[in-house]
Amino acid sequence: MSYRVTFKKYAQKGIRNMPLFIQKKMGFLIDDLRENGPVAHNWPNYSKLSATEYHCHLARKWVACWRMEEGTIEIEVYYAGSRENAPY
């Protein structure tokens, strides 16, 4: 099964502000989410924030947060950026 990954504008802006090597890691995370869904156990500091929200660290300072409503195949990345500003 293939999942569809979408981005909030705020997340897109955060990705543009990341260093290039972190942007590449974000690309790997997106590929993983498309192939395997919202549960990303093999990513550092992955955790479930709520019944529909998840997050993981791309590096010590950088995180990504996403959500997936039950019964859909769409994953929405709602935050990507520095850990200090993360919405959790």
Secondary structure as GFF3:
##gff-version 3
##sequence-region A 1 88
A	DSSP	beta_strand	4	7	.	.	.	ID=ss1
A	DSSP	alpha_helix	9	16	.	.	.	ID=ss2
A	DSSP	alpha_helix	20	36	.	.	.	ID=ss3
A	DSSP	beta_strand	47	48	.	.	.	ID=ss4
A	DSSP	beta_strand	53	57	.	.	.	ID=ss5
A	DSSP	beta_strand	62	67	.	.	.	ID=ss6
A	DSSP	beta_strand	74	82	.	.	.	ID=ss7
A	DSSP	three_ten_helix	83	85	.	.	.	ID=ss8
###
